[in-house]
Amino acid sequence: MLRNRRLRLAVAIAATLLIAGPLVWQWQRSLLPDPYSIMDMGYVDDGGTGHGGHGSHGDSARTITSLVADPDRPADVSVTLTVRKERFRLASGREIDGYTVNGRSPGPLIEATVGQLVEVRLVNESVPDGATLHWHGVDVPNAADGVAGITQDAVRPGEQFVYRFVPDQAGTFWYHSHQISHEQVIGGLLGPLVVRPTGSADEVTDVVTLTHLYRGIRTLNGQENDIAVTIPPGSRARVRVINTDNGPTSVWVTGASARLVAVDGTDLNGPTSIDGEAVLVTAGARADLEVTMPAGGAPVRIQVGGALSVVLGSSSFDAPFASRPTATVDLLRYGTPAPLGFNADERDRTFRYDIGRRFGFLDGKPAYYWTVNDRLYPDVPTYLVSDGDVVRMTISNNSGEVHPMHLHGHHVVVLSRNGVAATGSPWWVDSLNVDDGETYEIAFVADNPGTWADHCHNLNHAVEGLIVHLMYEGVTTPYVLGGEHGNRPE
Amino acid sequence: MRKVYKVLAYVVAAEVVVQAMLMVWAIAGLTKWVNNGGVFDKAVMEDRQIIFPEILGIPLHGLNGGLIIPGIALITLVLSFFAKIPGGVKWAGIVVMLAVVQGQLGYLGHDLPAAGALHGLNAIVLFLAALHAGRRVRAVAGVDRRAEGEAVRSAA
């Protein structure tokens, strides 16, 4: 009887351990050291070349602090951006608790011409957790990429940091903090950046349209109402839509013929009319729409997301509303083909970026997290490349939700979606909308040495583990995550 | 032990009711907000801000259903190993299984709305299974008291 009871107890304890053991083990394994280096994180995926790996940096190792724009060259565009955490007034007059750049949000428009050296001094006046500036979509030198804990330390209150870069392509970009970005970007630490082509005397009026949700308040350029812009009949406007939010939005035009002339700061080849179609602009992405005003002077409405619009007009701004067209411009087929500038078939590295979702622990906290190649952060791949490699990557999403995937420092070209090859204009992106059930094959030339984040621009998803890095052989970073600067890039 | 088992099983059942209430609360709040001119889209969905109070129902539903209910169900299962309730392990196991399936159906519903309908059906099944698990204790309570008396005597 006693033996029976002991046996029973032993079985009960064993069964308990069988349940609790794996949970405790997973919990314990998920705890992140503080500080830790991105170089020691996860595992190295060399893309099928069979070389590389942690500690393979050898004597020729370069630290990313040396990956800068020409330090002797004087700046062509000099800007000082002072950031604060404060209660501030939107352009609409409403008061918001958040973050400002030079006292406002969105921050000032930075304008430059291709080839100019842009120098931005970041001054942190009162952002307690520290701040950085990331130049979203600009392929800057790695030291200017602005990712706390990877390319620099978070700039603490009272400190400064200087970013220097030479934009090599004309287009629409934006800047935002990459320190605790899920809070600081949502709170308004961001602004637009437009790079113009050299020697353009184009008769096109620029309309920068930055959409942002402030604590649930939807705005265009900080306004809660439609933006009215005077454009004479028969002339053209380039509406530069910047989606700074965490989810994809849509843009559609009523009252005139429009063309989608650029995506993510890269002009499309042979753009045609997008009548009757909406343009999907994923989180972090940009879309430039060129509108030709009707000769009769009728106003034109460009709806962004459904709630707010840009209205172009001259005498009247009373343009009718329309519901979103059911059709969406498919960039896989839009425009006409053109040479990519490299041979995507002569690949040097091939990577797989599978996104999933499952229960697990991250730094001791249980939840449903995003996985990369079935693994949870930080046990995720680091994609290793060499300078000059042609890289192919297959991104597939079976996680149940859409992910706007953003690779820093590079533009990638879409080769196919769900096995269907791209037949339109070269479709270069830095922020790619990967819907649930979709598989994209992309390619790029690894021509910008450094360590680059490759993450979901739904910034809450990055916090939940959807972030990996692209690392160049022979490049090291002296910065750490956590540590005395409290570096938390997500 | 049995008492705790019983209470936890009933807590799981009550939690299923709370889950249903949270969702209807959130959806009713959303309807009211949209009726008053709010526009609900992906940007609002992903911003995770409390734009109207009832939207809290959604993250609370996720936290409750993703972690707390499966957690309570697991603890109930562990207790059942020690509690000597006829069918106790079996029913606690069924509750755990249904709670896990429920979470999976919930997440699956994000892209496959039909799975959301099954999520509703499975909620009822989970509710009944948790009630039944709790009632196992009541069925054996009399036997239990006598057995405990004997155990005390034989140990002495």
Interface residues (C-beta under 8 A of the other chain):
Chain A: M1 R8 L9 V11 A12 I13 A15 T16 I19 A20 I186 T211 L213 R215 G216 R218 D245 N246 G247 P248 T249 A283 G305 G306 A307 R357 F359 P366 A367 Y368 G400 E401 V402 D436 G437 N458 N460
Chain B: V39 D41 K42 A43 V44 M45 E46 D47 R48 Q49 I50 I51 G66 L67 L74 L77 V78 F81 F82 K84 G103 Y107 L108 H110 D111 S154
